[in-house]
């Protein structure tokens, strides 16, 4: 048996008997291992380890002072990259198991044959090579994973900032689009902002997840976009509308839906849904399709409450604003008919937040 071409390992033989040392040196050299060092005790082995690189230690178990097993246990803990073999004159299964549990690569029983030594050494060195390759590979992977994790963290941070910027830009774009739809109204923009914020807090109270809640807030601001197509003579009329004028006014729901649908944007699809359904009523008397109950999507039911409350408490060309308490009573009478009963109850529970949005907290309160 000869040494593999992969290298010239350095071997340390530790035995207190010089004759055994010489026998092991001859066996190893005949097997192709020419870098062989010797020590007569565990203490001597430790001195060698401090000054010279060693790939494998072959040690007797029974030596004066520190035993070979103690030496191998120390080495396997402090220098796990060194392969270790023990030589014992006692075929003791418990000793062998204890040695293997401590990390020893293998053991050779005296009296040994040359091939016993060479096979043991070759196997231990091969295992050592595999373990070192595995360790290097693992360290390489850990380093690569660390670098990739750092790269991913940086990328996610940039993505988060980009998404935040995109959301802000999206919100601002939609807000300006919504204002454009109401530009002829003296209350330009205020109704859009307040109504959409009412939608947001009501959606939160209803248990809607944060992403959809934000979308309902942004999409809700476009609920009356279709009014851009309504003539000034109707939209800004100070008095009551005739039946024909009311019919024209009601077309803004379908007009807004047509303007917003089919854009391949989930947000604008949601806005189209709200535009179409925010004038539907729970009892089926709303427009444009007379939907009943939960056939009206949640977004439309939320928008209906937010829209009517803000409309009642805001000055319009045809009437002054109602006080909050009176507006509350008007809407309560329509609970379960115009408005979703459960959502309306949640809305009243939001009185402090609603009044904060209106800027009137401390001045008015919702009726109990």
N, C-alpha and C positions, 0 to 999 in steps of 0.2 A: 504494500500500500504506500503510495507516494503522496506528497503534499500537493493539493490542487494548485493550478497555475494562478489562482486569484490573489495570492499574496504570500508573505513570509511572516506568519504569526510569531509573536514572542511568548514563550511558555515559561512559567515559574514552577519548579518542582520544590515542594516543601516536605521534608522528611528528616527525622533526627538520626536515621541510619545512613551512613555514607555509602554502604554497599547498595542499598535500595536506590539512592540517588544516582549512582553510576549505572545501574541496570536501566533505570528509566531514561537516563540521558542517551544511552546506546540505542534503546528501542526507538526513541523519538528521532534521533539523528538518522537511523536506518530508514525510518519512515519519511524522511525528507524535512524534518523540523530541526533546523540548525541553530535557531536563536533560542537556546535553552539556558535558563538561569536557575540557580539553586539557593535554598535557604534551609537551615537546620531547625528552625523553630518558627512559631507564629510571629514572635517578635522580630526575627530576622526578615520574615516575609513582609512585614509592615515597612521595614526600612527600605527594602527593594522597591516597594510600591510608591514610596515617596519620591524616588529619584528616577525610576525607569518606567516606560510604558509597557504594560503587560496585557496580553490578549486572553490568556487562559492560565488558571492556577490548578495544579494537580497536587493535592496535599493528603498526607496520611492523617488518620483520625486520632490515633493515640500517640501524643507527643508530650514531653514534659512541659509544665506550665499551661498556657492556653491551648485548648484542644483544637484539632483541625476543624471540627464542626463550628466552634466559636469563631474561628478565623473566617470560614466560608460565610457564616451568617453576617459578620461584619462587612465582608467584601460585597455581598449581595445587596446590602443596604446602602453602603457608601459609594460603591463603584459597580453599579448594576450592569455596566457595559463590559465587564470582564466575565468570561465563561469560567465556570467552576466545576471541578471533578474531585470526588473524595476517594481515597484508597483505605480500605479497612480489612483487618484480618479476621473480623467476626461477621458472619452472615446473619446479621440481626435485622429482621424485617422492620421492627419499630424504629431502629436507628436510621435505616434507609428512608423510611417514610418521613421521619422528622427532618432529615437532611433535604429531601426533595421539597417538603413544605416550606423550608427556609429559602428556597431558590436555587439550590444546587442542581446543576444540569444532569448529573448522573453519578454513579459510583462503581468502583472496580474492587473486586474481592481478591485478597491474597490467598494462595499464590496465584499470580496472574500470568497469562500468556501474552506474548508481544502483541498478538492481534487484538486481545481484549483492550489493551492500552490504546492502540492506534484507532480502533473502531470508536472507542469512547471519546478520544480527543477529536477525531474527525467529526463525529456527530455533534459534539459540544460546539466546535468552531462553526460548523454549518448553521446550527441553531442561532449562535451569536450573530452571524452575518445576517440571517433573516430578521432577527429582532432589531438589529441596528438599521437595516433597510426599512423595516416597518416604522421604527421610531422617526427616522428621517422623513419618510413619506408622510407620517402623521403630522410632524412639525411643519412640513411644507404645506400640507392641507390646512392646518390651523392658521398658518401665516396668510395663506391665500384667502381663507374664509374671513380672517380678520380684516384684510385689505378690502375684500368684497363687501363686508359688512359696513366698513367705514365709507366705501364708495356709495353703497346703497343708502346709508344714513344721510350722506350729503345730498344724494339725488332726491331722497324723500323730502328733505328739508327744502330743497329748491322747488320740488313739485308742490309742496304745501304752500310755499310763498307764491308760486305761480297760480295755484288754484285759488288762493285767497284774493290775489289781484284780479283773477278772472271773474270770481264771484262778485267782487266789488264793481268791476266794470259792467258785468251783466246786470246787476241791480240798478246801477246808474242809468244804463241804456234803457232798461224797461221803465224806470221812473220817468225818464224824459219822454218816452213814447206815450206813457199813460197821460202825462201832462198835456202832450200835444192833442190827445183825444178830448181834453176838457179845456182847451186853451181859450175858448170863447166865454167860459164861465168866470164870474168875478172871483170865485173862490178857487182860482187856478192852483192845482197841486195839493191844496190842503186836504181835500176829500180823498184824493188818491193815497196820500201818505197815511192818514189816520185810518182809513178803511183797511188798508193792507196790514197795518200793525194790529188792528183788531183781529183780523184773520189769523195772524201769527199767534197771538196769545190764546185765542180760542182753540186753535189746532193743538197747541201744547197741552191745554187743559183736557182736550179730548184724547190725549195719549198718542198723537201722531209723532212719528220719529223725526229727529231734527232735520234730516235732509229734505223730507217731504214738507215739513213745516216751513222751512225756508222757501221752498218752491211755491207753496200756497201763498205765502206772504208776497213774493215777487209777482207771481201770476195774478194774484187778486187785484193788483193795482191796474191791471188791464181789463177789468170787468166791463167797463163802459166804453171801451175803445170804439165800438160801433157808433157811438154818438157823433163821431166825426162826420158821419154821412147824413145826420139829421139837420134839416134846414134851421137857420137862426130863428126864423119866424115861429118855429115850434119849440126849439130848445130853450130860447130866451124869452118866451112868452110870459108876461107877468101874471096873467090870469089863468083860469082853468082851461084845460084843453078840451076841444070838442071830441066827439067819438072818433071822427076821422083823424084828427090830430093825434089822439092817443094811439090809434092803430099804427100811425107812422112812427111815433116815438117807440113803440114796442118792437119795431123792426131792428132796433139797435142791437138786440141780443143775438139775432141770427147774423146780422152784418158783422159784428165783432167776431163771431165764431168762424165765419167764412174767411175773414182777414187773418186769423191766427192759426187755423188748422193746416195740416199737411206740410209743416215746415221741416220735418225730421228732427225737431227739437222737442224733447220731452217737456221742457218748461213751457214752450209756446202751445203744445198740445194741451197741457193742463190749463193754461190761460184761456184757450178756446173752450174748454169744458166749462170753466167758471163763467165766461161771457155768455154762454148759451143757457146756463141753468140757474143763475143767481136770482132770477125773477120767478122761478118755479115755486109753488107752494105745496106744503105737505098734504093738504086736502085735495090737490089736483086742480085748483082754480087759477093757477099761475100760468105764465106764458114763457116760451112760445109753444110748448108741447104738452102742457097739462099733466106733467109727471106727478106721481103720487108717492108719498112716504119715502122709503129708502131707494126707490127707483131714481130719486134725485141723488146724484153723487155727493159724497161727504163734502167735497170742496165747494159745491154749489150751495149746500145747506149752511156751511160756515159763512160763505160770502154773503148770503141773504141776510143773516143776522147783522154782520158787520156793516153792510151797505145801508140797511134800513135805519139802524141806530145812528150812524153818522149823518144820514140824510135828515132824520127828524131833528137832530140837535145842531143843525147847520142852517144858516140863513139861505133861503132860496129866492129866486126872482119872484116867485108867486106867493111866498109867505115867510115870516120871520122864523127863527129857530124855536123849537119847543124847549122849555126847561127840561133838564135831565129827568127829573122825577116824573113829569108828565109823559115824556117819551117812553119811559120805562113802563108806565101803566098802559099806554097804547099797545106796546109790543106784548105785554103779558096777556092782554085780552086775545091776542092772536096766537098764543102758544098752543101747539098741536093742530092749528089750522094753517096759518102761514108758515110758522117756524117749527123746526124740530124741537120738541118739548125738552129733551135731555140737553141738547146743545144750548138752548136758551137759558136753562137753569145754570149751566156751567158759566155762561156769560155773566149772569148776575153775580155769581161768586167771584168774578174777576173785577169787581167794582173799583178797588184801589188802582189796579193797573190800567183800567179803562180811563179813569179820571186823570191819571198821570199823563196818559197819551193826549188827552184833551187839554191838559194844562190847567185843569180846574179843581184838582184835588184840594180839599180843605174848604172849598167854596160851595160845592154841591155834593150830594150823595145820592146813590141809587136807592129807590124805595125798597123797603124790606118786604 
